[in-house]
Amino acid sequence: MSNTNNTSESQGSQQSSRRTQKPQKSQESQKPQESQESRRPRPMEVLREARAQLAELTGMTAETVSSFEQTEEGWALEVEVLELERVPDTMSLMGSYQVELDAEGQLTGYRRVRRYERGRADARGSQGR
C-alpha cells in the first residue's frame, strides 16, 4: 500500500509542477510579441509595405523603388508606378511618386512628382552632362 501512496503522491507533485510550468510558457510567448511590436521594421519590410499600400490606395501597380532613405520622421521613398499601359510597352505612361511613411512603416502621404513615357530617357539625369 505504501507503494500506491508514493505513486499518487508523485502524480500529485507532477501535476503541480505542470501547473507551474504553464504560466511560464505563456509569459515566454508574450515576450516575443512585445519585442516585435516595439522594434522598427527592416528596410525590406518597409519597401514591400510601401509598395503594397500605395498600390491599394491608387489602384496602380508599383513597379520599382528608385529612391529610399530613412528620415527623422520615418521613411521617404520614390516609387515608379505604371499609370497607363500602352502597346508597345515603351509608350506606357509611368508616374514617379514621392511616398512618406512613419517610423512603423505606415504610409502617411504620397504625391506624384513626375509623369513620363516608359521608353524616354530621364531628362533630369542628363542635365549635368
N, CA, C and O atoms as a printed pandas DataFrame, in Angstrom:
     atom_number atom_name residue_name chain_id  residue_number  x_coord  y_coord  z_coord
0              1         N          MET        A               1    0.794   -1.188    0.000
1              2        CA          MET        A               1    0.000    0.000    0.000
2              3         C          MET        A               1    0.843    1.261    0.000
3              4         O          MET        A               1    0.468    2.275   -0.588
4              5         N          SER        A               2    1.970    1.187    0.656
5              6        CA          SER        A               2    2.815    2.370    0.662
6              7         C          SER        A               2    3.280    2.697   -0.754
7              8         O          SER        A               2    3.490    3.864   -1.084
8              9         N          ASN        A               3    3.441    1.684   -1.582
9             10        CA          ASN        A               3    3.823    1.897   -2.968
10            11         C          ASN        A               3    2.730    2.662   -3.715
11            12         O          ASN        A               3    3.034    3.519   -4.545
12            13         N          THR        A               4    1.480    2.367   -3.433
13            14        CA          THR        A               4    0.356    3.060   -4.050
14            15         C          THR        A               4    0.329    4.506   -3.598
15            16         O          THR        A               4    0.059    5.403   -4.396
16            17         N          ASN        A               5    0.609    4.740   -2.322
17            18        CA          ASN        A               5    0.645    6.107   -1.810
18            19         C          ASN        A               5    1.746    6.910   -2.478
19            20         O          ASN        A               5    1.536    8.068   -2.839
20            21         N          ASN        A               6    2.920    6.309   -2.647
21            22        CA          ASN        A               6    4.028    7.000   -3.304
22            23         C          ASN        A               6    3.665    7.358   -4.741
23            24         O          ASN        A               6    4.002    8.441   -5.220
24            25         N          THR        A               7    2.987    6.463   -5.414
25            26        CA          THR        A               7    2.603    6.714   -6.792
26            27         C          THR        A               7    1.630    7.878   -6.882
27            28         O          THR        A               7    1.786    8.748   -7.739
28            29         N          SER        A               8    0.625    7.908   -6.009
29            30        CA          SER        A               8   -0.329    9.004   -6.046
30            31         C          SER        A               8    0.319   10.315   -5.632
31            32         O          SER        A               8   -0.030   11.373   -6.156
32            33         N          GLU        A               9    1.277   10.254   -4.676
33            34        CA          GLU        A               9    1.983   11.457   -4.268
34            35         C          GLU        A               9    2.853   11.983   -5.404
35            36         O          GLU        A               9    2.906   13.192   -5.630
36            37         N          SER        A              10    3.531   11.096   -6.116
37            38        CA          SER        A              10    4.388   11.532   -7.212
38            39         C          SER        A              10    3.554   12.098   -8.353
39            40         O          SER        A              10    3.978   13.035   -9.029
40            41         N          GLN        A              11    2.366   11.530   -8.571
41            42        CA          GLN        A              11    1.482   12.078   -9.595
42            43         C          GLN        A              11    1.023   13.471   -9.213
43            44         O          GLN        A              11    0.943   14.361  -10.059
44            45         N          GLY        A              12    0.720   13.657   -7.935
45            46        CA          GLY        A              12    0.307   14.969   -7.453
46            47         C          GLY        A              12    1.403   16.001   -7.619
47            48         O          GLY        A              12    1.128   17.142   -7.991
48            49         N          SER        A              13    2.648   15.617   -7.349
49            50        CA          SER        A              13    3.752   16.559   -7.497
50            51         C          SER        A              13    4.011   16.854   -8.970
51            52         O          SER        A              13    4.379   17.975   -9.320
52            53         N          GLN        A              14    3.822   15.852   -9.844
53            54        CA          GLN        A              14    3.972   16.085  -11.273
54            55         C          GLN        A              14    2.913   17.046  -11.780
55            56         O          GLN        A              14    3.197   17.922  -12.596
56            57         N          GLN        A              15    1.692   16.880  -11.294
57            58        CA          GLN        A              15    0.615   17.760  -11.728
58            59         C          GLN        A              15    0.862   19.185  -11.252
59            60         O          GLN        A              15    0.601   20.136  -11.989
60            61         N          SER        A              16    1.360   19.344  -10.036
61            62        CA          SER        A              16    1.614   20.693   -9.535
62            63         C          SER        A              16    2.780   21.328  -10.297
63            64         O          SER        A              16    2.770   22.532  -10.549
64            65         N          SER        A              17    3.781   20.530  -10.663
65            66        CA          SER        A              17    4.885   21.100  -11.438
66            67         C          SER        A              17    4.421   21.474  -12.834
67            68         O          SER        A              17    4.915   22.448  -13.403
68            69         N          ARG        A              18    3.483   20.723  -13.399
69            70        CA          ARG        A              18    2.919   21.084  -14.708
70            71         C          ARG        A              18    2.158   22.394  -14.618
71            72         O          ARG        A              18    2.230   23.223  -15.524
72            73         N          ARG        A              19    1.433   22.581  -13.532
73            74        CA          ARG        A              19    0.671   23.813  -13.354
74            75         C          ARG        A              19    1.609   25.019  -13.301
75            76         O          ARG        A              19    1.299   26.074  -13.856
76            77         N          THR        A              20    2.743   24.866  -12.639
77            78        CA          THR        A              20    3.674   25.987  -12.542
78            79         C          THR        A              20    4.384   26.224  -13.861
79            80         O          THR        A              20    4.814   27.346  -14.126
80            81         N          GLN        A              21    4.521   25.201  -14.699
81            82        CA          GLN        A              21    5.184   25.378  -15.981
82            83         C          GLN        A              21    4.291   26.086  -16.986
83            84         O          GLN        A              21    4.803   26.824  -17.828
84            85         N          LYS        A              22    3.004   25.896  -16.935
85            86        CA          LYS        A              22    2.102   26.507  -17.910
86            87         C          LYS        A              22    2.181   28.026  -17.911
87            88         O          LYS        A              22    2.303   28.617  -18.984
88            89         N          PRO        A              23    2.118   28.686  -16.753
89            90        CA          PRO        A              23    2.229   30.143  -16.784
90            91         C          PRO        A              23    3.558   30.615  -17.354
91            92         O          PRO        A              23    3.611   31.660  -18.002
92            93         N          GLN        A              24    4.644   29.858  -17.124
93            94        CA          GLN        A              24    5.934   30.246  -17.676
94            95         C          GLN        A              24    5.891   30.242  -19.191
95            96         O          GLN        A              24    6.456   31.131  -19.827
96            97         N          LYS        A              25    5.237   29.264  -19.776
97            98        CA          LYS        A              25    5.152   29.203  -21.233
98            99         C          LYS        A              25    4.391   30.398  -21.782
99           100         O          LYS        A              25    4.791   30.972  -22.795
100          101         N          SER        A              26    3.301   30.781  -21.130
101          102        CA          SER        A              26    2.534   31.915  -21.621
102          103         C          SER        A              26    3.329   33.209  -21.475
103          104         O          SER        A              26    3.209   34.104  -22.311
104          105         N          GLN        A              27    4.146   33.319  -20.414
105          106        CA          GLN        A              27    4.977   34.503  -20.257
106          107         C          GLN        A              27    6.044   34.544  -21.338
107          108         O          GLN        A              27    6.353   35.611  -21.868
108          109         N          GLU        A              28    6.606   33.392  -21.666
109          110        CA          GLU        A              28    7.621   33.334  -22.708
110          111         C          GLU        A              28    7.034   33.710  -24.054
111          112         O          GLU        A              28    7.687   34.393  -24.843
112          113         N          SER        A              29    5.807   33.274  -24.330
113          114        CA          SER        A              29    5.200   33.585  -25.621
114          115         C          SER        A              29    4.833   35.054  -25.718
115          116         O          SER        A              29    4.707   35.576  -26.826
116          117         N          GLN        A              30    4.656   35.746  -24.586
117          118        CA          GLN        A              30    4.345   37.162  -24.616
118          119         C          GLN        A              30    5.586   37.996  -24.912
119          120         O          GLN        A              30    5.476   39.059  -25.522
120          121         N          LYS        A              31    6.736   37.547  -24.503
121          122        CA          LYS        A              31    7.958   38.317  -24.694
122          123         C          LYS        A              31    8.265   38.572  -26.167
123          124         O          LYS        A              31    8.550   39.718  -26.515
124          125         N          PRO        A              32    8.225   37.563  -27.067
125          126        CA          PRO        A              32    8.496   37.851  -28.472
126          127         C          PRO        A              32    7.480   38.816  -29.083
127          128         O          PRO        A              32    7.841   39.623  -29.938
128          129         N          GLN        A              33    6.230   38.747  -28.664
129          130        CA          GLN        A              33    5.230   39.657  -29.204
130          131         C          GLN        A              33    5.543   41.090  -28.811
131          132         O          GLN        A              33    5.418   41.999  -29.631
132          133         N          GLU        A              34    5.947   41.301  -27.572
133          134        CA          GLU        A              34    6.277   42.643  -27.122
134          135         C          GLU        A              34    7.470   43.191  -27.885
135          136         O          GLU        A              34    7.472   44.363  -28.263
136          137         N          SER        A              35    8.481   42.370  -28.118
137          138        CA          SER        A              35    9.661   42.850  -28.824
138          139         C          SER        A              35    9.348   43.107  -30.293
139          140         O          SER        A              35    9.926   44.018  -30.887
140          141         N          GLN        A              36    8.451   42.334  -30.895
141          142        CA          GLN        A              36    8.074   42.568  -32.285
142          143         C          GLN        A              36    7.307   43.867  -32.428
143          144         O          GLN        A              36    7.488   44.586  -33.411
144          145         N          GLU        A              37    6.453   44.182  -31.462
145          146        CA          GLU        A              37    5.669   45.402  -31.536
146          147         C          GLU        A              37    6.542   46.642  -31.378
147          148         O          GLU        A              37    6.250   47.672  -31.986
148          149         N          SER        A              38    7.594   46.571  -30.585
149          150        CA          SER        A              38    8.400   47.742  -30.288
150          151         C          SER        A              38    9.559   47.933  -31.278
151          152         O          SER        A              38   10.158   49.008  -31.299
152          153         N          ARG        A              39    9.883   46.956  -32.073
153          154        CA          ARG        A              39   11.037   47.086  -32.968
154          155         C          ARG        A              39   10.676   47.846  -34.247
155          156         O          ARG        A              39    9.528   47.831  -34.690
156          157         N          ARG        A              40   11.670   48.505  -34.824
157          158        CA          ARG        A              40   11.488   49.191  -36.107
158          159         C          ARG        A              40   11.483   48.161  -37.212
159          160         O          ARG        A              40   12.216   47.175  -37.135
160          161         N          PRO        A              41   10.674   48.364  -38.243
161          162        CA          PRO        A              41   10.671   47.410  -39.356
162          163         C          PRO        A              41   11.985   47.478  -40.128
163          164         O          PRO        A              41   12.636   48.522  -40.187
164          165         N          ARG        A              42   12.358   46.355  -40.712
165          166        CA          ARG        A              42   13.572   46.304  -41.525
166          167         C          ARG        A              42   13.320   46.997  -42.862
167          168         O          ARG        A              42   12.170   47.088  -43.292
168          169         N          PRO        A              43   14.360   47.485  -43.525
169          170        CA          PRO        A              43   14.175   48.196  -44.799
170          171         C          PRO        A              43   13.378   47.412  -45.845
171          172         O          PRO        A              43   12.524   47.989  -46.518
172          173         N          MET        A              44   13.636   46.131  -45.992
173          174        CA          MET        A              44   12.888   45.358  -46.997
174          175         C          MET        A              44   11.407   45.270  -46.643
175          176         O          MET        A              44   10.556   45.266  -47.532
176          177         N          GLU        A              45   11.097   45.201  -45.358
177          178        CA          GLU        A              45    9.692   45.198  -44.927
178          179         C          GLU        A              45    9.035   46.534  -45.275
179          180         O          GLU        A              45    7.888   46.577  -45.719
180          181         N          VAL        A              46    9.775   47.620  -45.068
181          182        CA          VAL        A              46    9.255   48.951  -45.384
182          183         C          VAL        A              46    8.993   49.066  -46.887
183          184         O          VAL        A              46    7.949   49.572  -47.299
184          185         N          LEU        A              47    9.934   48.601  -47.700
185          186        CA          LEU        A              47    9.768   48.678  -49.153
186          187         C          LEU        A              47    8.538   47.905  -49.618
187          188         O          LEU        A              47    7.738   48.413  -50.403
188          189         N          ARG        A              48    8.394   46.683  -49.132
189          190        CA          ARG        A              48    7.237   45.868  -49.531
190          191         C          ARG        A              48    5.921   46.506  -49.098
191          192         O          ARG        A              48    4.962   46.573  -49.867
192          193         N          GLU        A              49    5.894   46.971  -47.858
193          194        CA          GLU        A              49    4.669   47.587  -47.335
194          195         C          GLU        A              49    4.332   48.876  -48.066
195          196         O          GLU        A              49    3.165   49.133  -48.360
196          197         N          ALA        A              50    5.334   49.685  -48.360
197          198        CA          ALA        A              50    5.100   50.943  -49.073
198          199         C          ALA        A              50    4.503   50.673  -50.444
199          200         O          ALA        A              50    3.538   51.328  -50.837
200          201         N          ARG        A              51    5.062   49.720  -51.176
201          202        CA          ARG        A              51    4.537   49.377  -52.495
202          203         C          ARG        A              51    3.110   48.859  -52.404
203          204         O          ARG        A              51    2.251   49.240  -53.199
204          205         N          ALA        A              52    2.862   47.996  -51.437
205          206        CA          ALA        A              52    1.523   47.419  -51.281
206          207         C          ALA        A              52    0.501   48.486  -50.892
207          208         O          ALA        A              52   -0.602   48.516  -51.437
208          209         N          GLN        A              53    0.861   49.359  -49.954
209          210        CA          GLN        A              53   -0.065   50.398  -49.509
210          211         C          GLN        A              53   -0.351   51.404  -50.619
211          212         O          GLN        A              53   -1.494   51.826  -50.791
212          213         N          LEU        A              54    0.679   51.793  -51.378
213          214        CA          LEU        A              54    0.483   52.732  -52.482
214          215         C          LEU        A              54   -0.406   52.118  -53.558
215          216         O          LEU        A              54   -1.304   52.780  -54.078
216          217         N          ALA        A              55   -0.160   50.863  -53.890
217          218        CA          ALA        A              55   -0.979   50.174  -54.892
218          219         C          ALA        A              55   -2.435   50.077  -54.435
219          220         O          ALA        A              55   -3.355   50.241  -55.236
220          221         N          GLU        A              56   -2.634   49.813  -53.160
221          222        CA          GLU        A              56   -4.000   49.708  -52.636
222          223         C          GLU        A              56   -4.718   51.059  -52.694
223          224         O          GLU        A              56   -5.901   51.123  -53.028
224          225         N          LEU        A              57   -4.007   52.127  -52.373
225          226        CA          LEU        A              57   -4.618   53.453  -52.379
226          227         C          LEU        A              57   -4.887   53.980  -53.783
227          228         O          LEU        A              57   -5.933   54.580  -54.030
228          229         N          THR        A              58   -3.958   53.762  -54.696
229          230        CA          THR        A              58   -4.082   54.338  -56.039
230          231         C          THR        A              58   -4.726   53.396  -57.044
231          232         O          THR        A              58   -5.268   53.841  -58.055
232          233         N          GLY        A              59   -4.671   52.103  -56.773
233          234        CA          GLY        A              59   -5.171   51.125  -57.728
234          235         C          GLY        A              59   -4.217   50.898  -58.886
235          236         O          GLY        A              59   -4.585   50.272  -59.880
236          237         N          MET        A              60   -2.986   51.403  -58.768
237          238        CA          MET        A              60   -1.983   51.258  -59.826
238          239         C          MET        A              60   -0.831   50.391  -59.329
239          240         O          MET        A              60   -0.553   50.329  -58.131
240          241         N          THR        A              61   -0.173   49.729  -60.262
241          242        CA          THR        A              61    0.915   48.814  -59.931
242          243         C          THR        A              61    2.205   49.570  -59.647
243          244         O          THR        A              61    2.689   50.328  -60.488
244          245         N          ALA        A              62    2.752   49.360  -58.469
245          246        CA          ALA        A              62    4.050   49.922  -58.120
246          247         C          ALA        A              62    5.117   48.990  -58.683
247          248         O          ALA        A              62    5.215   47.831  -58.280
248          249         N          GLU        A              63    5.914   49.504  -59.616
249          250        CA          GLU        A              63    6.883   48.653  -60.306
250          251         C          GLU        A              63    8.246   48.606  -59.628
251          252         O          GLU        A              63    8.792   47.525  -59.405
252          253         N          THR        A              64    8.790   49.758  -59.304
253          254        CA          THR        A              64   10.118   49.787  -58.675
254          255         C          THR        A              64   10.195   50.900  -57.642
255          256         O          THR        A              64    9.390   51.830  -57.636
256          257         N          VAL        A              65   11.180   50.777  -56.775
257          258        CA          VAL        A              65   11.500   51.846  -55.833
258          259         C          VAL        A              65   12.826   52.429  -56.307
259          260         O          VAL        A              65   13.851   51.748  -56.295
260          261         N          SER        A              66   12.799   53.696  -56.726
261          262        CA          SER        A              66   14.017   54.290  -57.286
262          263         C          SER        A              66   14.803   55.092  -56.261
263          264         O          SER        A              66   15.956   55.447  -56.507
264          265         N          SER        A              67   14.193   55.382  -55.106
265          266        CA          SER        A              67   14.879   56.116  -54.060
266          267         C          SER        A              67   14.305   55.674  -52.720
267          268         O          SER        A              67   13.103   55.446  -52.587
268          269         N          PHE        A              68   15.189   55.556  -51.728
269          270        CA          PHE        A              68   14.768   55.071  -50.417
270          271         C          PHE        A              68   15.722   55.610  -49.364
271          272         O          PHE        A              68   16.936   55.442  -49.476
272          273         N          GLU        A              69   15.167   56.267  -48.328
273          274        CA          GLU        A              69   16.023   56.742  -47.246
274          275         C          GLU        A              69   15.255   56.826  -45.938
275          276         O          GLU        A              69   14.039   57.017  -45.927
276          277         N          GLN        A              70   15.974   56.681  -44.846
277          278        CA          GLN        A              70   15.397   56.808  -43.526
278          279         C          GLN        A              70   15.486   58.276  -43.122
279          280         O          GLN        A              70   16.526   58.911  -43.293
280          281         N          THR        A              71   14.391   58.810  -42.585
281          282        CA          THR        A              71   14.351   60.199  -42.148
282          283         C          THR        A              71   14.108   60.251  -40.646
283          284         O          THR        A              71   13.940   59.216  -40.001
284          285         N          GLU        A              72   14.090   61.456  -40.095
285          286        CA          GLU        A              72   13.812   61.608  -38.663
286          287         C          GLU        A              72   12.401   61.157  -38.327
287          288         O          GLU        A              72   12.164   60.610  -37.250
288          289         N          GLU        A              73   11.450   61.385  -39.252
289          290        CA          GLU        A              73   10.051   61.035  -39.010
290          291         C          GLU        A              73    9.740   59.583  -39.360
291          292         O          GLU        A              73    8.758   59.026  -38.869
292          293         N          GLY        A              74   10.563   58.967  -40.201
293          294        CA          GLY        A              74   10.285   57.596  -40.642
294          295         C          GLY        A              74   11.069   57.241  -41.885
295          296         O          GLY        A              74   12.277   57.016  -41.826
296          297         N          TRP        A              75   10.365   57.190  -43.032
297          298        CA          TRP        A              75   10.984   56.766  -44.287
298          299         C          TRP        A              75   10.472   57.629  -45.431
299          300         O          TRP        A              75    9.332   58.092  -45.409
300          301         N          ALA        A              76   11.329   57.842  -46.439
301          302        CA          ALA        A              76   10.945   58.568  -47.653
302          303         C          ALA        A              76   11.369   57.726  -48.851
303          304         O          ALA        A              76   12.511   57.272  -48.927
304          305         N          LEU        A              77   10.445   57.520  -49.783
305          306        CA          LEU        A              77   10.716   56.707  -50.958
306          307         C          LEU        A              77   10.240   57.421  -52.210
307          308         O          LEU        A              77    9.360   58.280  -52.154
308          309         N          GLU        A              78   10.823   57.060  -53.330
309          310        CA          GLU        A              78   10.293   57.458  -54.627
310          311         C          GLU        A              78    9.968   56.159  -55.356
311          312         O          GLU        A              78   10.839   55.315  -55.571
312          313         N          VAL        A              79    8.714   56.016  -55.727
313          314        CA          VAL        A              79    8.221   54.769  -56.302
314          315         C          VAL        A              79    7.749   55.022  -57.731
315          316         O          VAL        A              79    7.012   55.972  -57.993
316          317         N          GLU        A              80    8.181   54.165  -58.647
317          318        CA          GLU        A              80    7.760   54.255  -60.041
318          319         C          GLU        A              80    6.519   53.390  -60.227
319          320         O          GLU        A              80    6.511   52.209  -59.880
320          321         N          VAL        A              81    5.465   54.000  -60.782
321          322        CA          VAL        A              81    4.161   53.358  -60.894
322          323         C          VAL        A              81    3.716   53.332  -62.352
323          324         O          VAL        A              81    3.887   54.315  -63.073
324          325         N          LEU        A              82    3.150   52.218  -62.784
325          326        CA          LEU        A              82    2.561   52.119  -64.114
326          327         C          LEU        A              82    1.188   52.774  -64.060
327          328         O          LEU        A              82    0.270   52.254  -63.425
328          329         N          GLU        A              83    1.047   53.931  -64.735
329          330        CA          GLU        A              83   -0.224   54.657  -64.703
330          331         C          GLU        A              83   -1.148   54.290  -65.856
331          332         O          GLU        A              83   -2.363   54.205  -65.675
332          333         N          LEU        A              84   -0.581   54.072  -67.037
333          334        CA          LEU        A              84   -1.395   53.744  -68.203
334          335         C          LEU        A              84   -0.610   52.806  -69.105
335          336         O          LEU        A              84    0.430   53.178  -69.649
336          337         N          GLU        A              85   -1.108   51.604  -69.258
337          338        CA          GLU        A              85   -0.421   50.607  -70.077
338          339         C          GLU        A              85   -0.781   50.819  -71.543
339          340         O          GLU        A              85   -1.954   50.953  -71.891
340          341         N          ARG        A              86    0.243   50.847  -72.401
341          342        CA          ARG        A              86    0.055   51.033  -73.842
342          343         C          ARG        A              86    0.868   49.996  -74.602
343          344         O          ARG        A              86    1.756   49.341  -74.056
344          345         N          VAL        A              87    0.531   49.871  -75.884
345          346        CA          VAL        A              87    1.277   48.998  -76.787
346          347         C          VAL        A              87    1.899   49.903  -77.844
347          348         O          VAL        A              87    1.179   50.682  -78.469
348          349         N          PRO        A              88    3.197   49.829  -78.064
349          350        CA          PRO        A              88    4.169   48.980  -77.379
350          351         C          PRO        A              88    4.404   49.456  -75.947
351          352         O          PRO        A              88    4.073   50.584  -75.583
352          353         N          ASP        A              89    4.980   48.572  -75.158
353          354        CA          ASP        A              89    5.203   48.822  -73.743
354          355         C          ASP        A              89    6.036   50.080  -73.486
355          356         O          ASP        A              89    5.878   50.728  -72.451
356          357         N          THR        A              90    6.914   50.423  -74.415
357          358        CA          THR        A              90    7.768   51.601  -74.236
358          359         C          THR        A              90    6.960   52.898  -74.259
359          360         O          THR        A              90    7.476   53.947  -73.875
360          361         N          MET        A              91    5.713   52.844  -74.700
361          362        CA          MET        A              91    4.852   54.026  -74.732
362          363         C          MET        A              91    3.944   54.113  -73.492
363          364         O          MET        A              91    3.174   55.065  -73.360
364          365         N          SER        A              92    4.027   53.151  -72.607
365          366        CA          SER        A              92    3.222   53.178  -71.387
366          367         C          SER        A              92    3.580   54.398  -70.553
367          368         O          SER        A              92    4.736   54.821  -70.525
368          369         N          LEU        A              93    2.579   54.967  -69.870
369          370        CA          LEU        A              93    2.820   56.125  -69.016
370          371         C          LEU        A              93    3.161   55.673  -67.606
371          372         O          LEU        A              93    2.461   54.865  -66.996
372          373         N          MET        A              94    4.254   56.221  -67.117
373          374        CA          MET        A              94    4.751   55.923  -65.777
374          375         C          MET        A              94    4.613   57.174  -64.916
375          376         O          MET        A              94    4.612   58.293  -65.429
376          377         N          GLY        A              95    4.499   56.982  -63.631
377          378        CA          GLY        A              95    4.487   58.089  -62.689
378          379         C          GLY        A              95    5.503   57.831  -61.604
379          380         O          GLY        A              95    5.675   56.700  -61.149
380          381         N          SER        A              96    6.177   58.893  -61.193
381          382        CA          SER        A              96    7.127   58.795  -60.097
382          383         C          SER        A              96    6.478   59.459  -58.892
383          384         O          SER        A              96    6.155   60.647  -58.930
384          385         N          TYR        A              97    6.288   58.692  -57.826
385          386        CA          TYR        A              97    5.588   59.162  -56.638
386          387         C          TYR        A              97    6.527   59.267  -55.445
387          388         O          TYR        A              97    7.305   58.355  -55.164
388          389         N          GLN        A              98    6.438   60.392  -54.752
389          390        CA          GLN        A              98    7.158   60.554  -53.502
390          391         C          GLN        A              98    6.236   60.014  -52.413
391          392         O          GLN        A              98    5.094   60.454  -52.282
392          393         N          VAL        A              99    6.738   59.058  -51.636
393          394        CA          VAL        A              99    5.939   58.378  -50.622
394          395         C          VAL        A              99    6.609   58.572  -49.265
395          396         O          VAL        A              99    7.819   58.397  -49.124
396          397         N          GLU        A             100    5.802   58.934  -48.273
397          398        CA          GLU        A             100    6.327   59.121  -46.921
398          399         C          GLU        A             100    5.651   58.125  -45.987
399          400         O          GLU        A             100    4.444   57.898  -46.054
400          401         N          LEU        A             101    6.471   57.535  -45.109
401          402        CA          LEU        A             101    5.971   56.572  -44.131
402          403         C          LEU        A             101    6.446   56.969  -42.747
403          404         O          LEU        A             101    7.481   57.617  -42.594
404          405         N          ASP        A             102    5.677   56.572  -41.735
405          406        CA          ASP        A             102    6.098   56.846  -40.363
406          407         C          ASP        A             102    7.143   55.812  -39.943
407          408         O          ASP        A             102    7.522   54.950  -40.736
408          409         N          ALA        A             103    7.602   55.899  -38.704
409          410        CA          ALA        A             103    8.672   55.019  -38.213
410          411         C          ALA        A             103    8.269   53.548  -38.216
411          412         O          ALA        A             103    9.131   52.675  -38.311
412          413         N          GLU        A             104    6.970   53.260  -38.115
413          414        CA          GLU        A             104    6.486   51.872  -38.125
414          415         C          GLU        A             104    6.257   51.336  -39.531
415          416         O          GLU        A             104    5.940   50.159  -39.697
416          417         N          GLY        A             105    6.416   52.192  -40.557
417          418        CA          GLY        A             105    6.248   51.746  -41.932
418          419         C          GLY        A             105    4.845   51.955  -42.488
419          420         O          GLY        A             105    4.508   51.396  -43.532
420          421         N          GLN        A             106    4.017   52.754  -41.804
421          422        CA          GLN        A             106    2.672   53.034  -42.295
422          423         C          GLN        A             106    2.703   54.277  -43.169
423          424         O          GLN        A             106    3.296   55.288  -42.793
424          425         N          LEU        A             107    2.068   54.208  -44.332
425          426        CA          LEU        A             107    2.050   55.307  -45.280
426          427         C          LEU        A             107    1.331   56.512  -44.674
427          428         O          LEU        A             107    0.205   56.396  -44.190
428          429         N          THR        A             108    1.993   57.665  -44.705
429          430        CA          THR        A             108    1.393   58.889  -44.170
430          431         C          THR        A             108    1.064   59.888  -45.266
431          432         O          THR        A             108    0.300   60.826  -45.038
432          433         N          GLY        A             109    1.636   59.699  -46.463
433          434        CA          GLY        A             109    1.328   60.602  -47.567
434          435         C          GLY        A             109    2.069   60.203  -48.828
435          436         O          GLY        A             109    3.091   59.517  -48.783
436          437         N          TYR        A             110    1.525   60.652  -49.967
437          438        CA          TYR        A             110    2.196   60.439  -51.244
438          439         C          TYR        A             110    1.771   61.539  -52.216
439          440         O          TYR        A             110    0.720   62.160  -52.051
440          441         N          ARG        A             111    2.611   61.770  -53.239
441          442        CA          ARG        A             111    2.250   62.697  -54.307
442          443         C          ARG        A             111    3.048   62.350  -55.551
443          444         O          ARG        A             111    4.185   61.883  -55.470
444          445         N          ARG        A             112    2.436   62.586  -56.702
445          446        CA          ARG        A             112    3.144   62.341  -57.960
446          447         C          ARG        A             112    4.052   63.527  -58.220
447          448         O          ARG        A             112    3.619   64.678  -58.163
448          449         N          VAL        A             113    5.318   63.242  -58.508
449          450        CA          VAL        A             113    6.286   64.309  -58.768
450          451         C          VAL        A             113    6.685   64.374  -60.237
451          452         O          VAL        A             113    7.300   65.347  -60.676
452          453         N          ARG        A             114    6.333   63.330  -61.000
453          454        CA          ARG        A             114    6.732   63.306  -62.408
454          455         C          ARG        A             114    5.894   62.283  -63.152
455          456         O          ARG        A             114    5.496   61.266  -62.584
456          457         N          ARG        A             115    5.627   62.552  -64.417
457          458        CA          ARG        A             115    4.934   61.599  -65.286
458          459         C          ARG        A             115    5.713   61.534  -66.598
459          460         O          ARG        A             115    6.119   62.564  -67.135
460          461         N          TYR        A             116    5.921   60.319  -67.111
461          462        CA          TYR        A             116    6.766   60.156  -68.294
462          463         C          TYR        A             116    6.412   58.866  -69.022
463          464         O          TYR        A             116    5.762   57.981  -68.466
464          465         N          GLU        A             117    6.852   58.774  -70.281
465          466        CA          GLU        A             117    6.697   57.536  -71.044
466          467         C          GLU        A             117    7.821   56.594  -70.654
467          468         O          GLU        A             117    8.963   57.012  -70.465
468          469         N          ARG        A             118    7.483   55.324  -70.537
469          470        CA          ARG        A             118    8.464   54.330  -70.089
470          471         C          ARG        A             118    9.734   54.332  -70.935
471          472         O          ARG        A             118   10.823   54.154  -70.389
472          473         N          GLY        A             119    9.635   54.521  -72.216
473          474        CA          GLY        A             119   10.783   54.448  -73.115
474          475         C          GLY        A             119   11.623   55.702  -73.169
475          476         O          GLY        A             119   12.644   55.704  -73.857
476          477         N          ARG        A             120   11.257   56.762  -72.490
477          478        CA          ARG        A             120   12.003   58.024  -72.533
478          479         C          ARG        A             120   13.144   58.039  -71.527
479          480         O          ARG        A             120   13.040   57.508  -70.422
480          481         N          ALA        A             121   14.250   58.674  -71.957
481          482        CA          ALA        A             121   15.385   58.849  -71.047
482          483         C          ALA        A             121   15.028   59.928  -70.030
483          484         O          ALA        A             121   14.230   60.819  -70.318
484          485         N          ASP        A             122   15.609   59.846  -68.865
485          486        CA          ASP        A             122   15.346   60.809  -67.799
486          487         C          ASP        A             122   16.080   62.102  -68.103
487          488         O          ASP        A             122   17.311   62.129  -68.081
488          489         N          ALA        A             123   15.352   63.175  -68.388
489          490        CA          ALA        A             123   15.952   64.474  -68.696
490          491         C          ALA        A             123   16.665   65.061  -67.490
491          492         O          ALA        A             123   17.650   65.783  -67.646
492          493         N          ARG        A             124   16.180   64.760  -66.285
493          494        CA          ARG        A             124   16.803   65.321  -65.077
494          495         C          ARG        A             124   18.209   64.779  -64.896
495          496         O          ARG        A             124   19.091   65.511  -64.447
496          497         N          GLY        A             125   18.443   63.521  -65.232
497          498        CA          GLY        A             125   19.751   62.910  -65.031
498          499         C          GLY        A             125   20.785   63.341  -66.044
499          500         O          GLY        A             125   21.982   63.264  -65.768
500          501         N          SER        A             126   20.355   63.797  -67.218
501          502        CA          SER        A             126   21.313   64.151  -68.268
502          503         C          SER        A             126   21.624   65.641  -68.285
503          504         O          SER        A             126   22.431   66.067  -69.112
504          505         N          GLN        A             127   21.029   66.457  -67.418
505          506        CA          GLN        A             127   21.260   67.901  -67.416
506          507         C          GLN        A             127   22.680   68.246  -67.028
507          508         O          GLN        A             127   23.251   69.198  -67.560
508          509         N          GLY        A             128   23.253   67.505  -66.126
509          510        CA          GLY        A             128   24.603   67.819  -65.647
510          511         C          GLY        A             128   25.687   67.369  -66.593
511          512         O          GLY        A             128   26.855   67.654  -66.330
512          513         N          ARG        A             129   25.379   66.686  -67.671
513          514        CA          ARG        A             129   26.420   66.147  -68.570
514          515         C          ARG        A             129   26.622   66.990  -69.790
515          516         O          ARG        A             129   27.459   66.666  -70.633
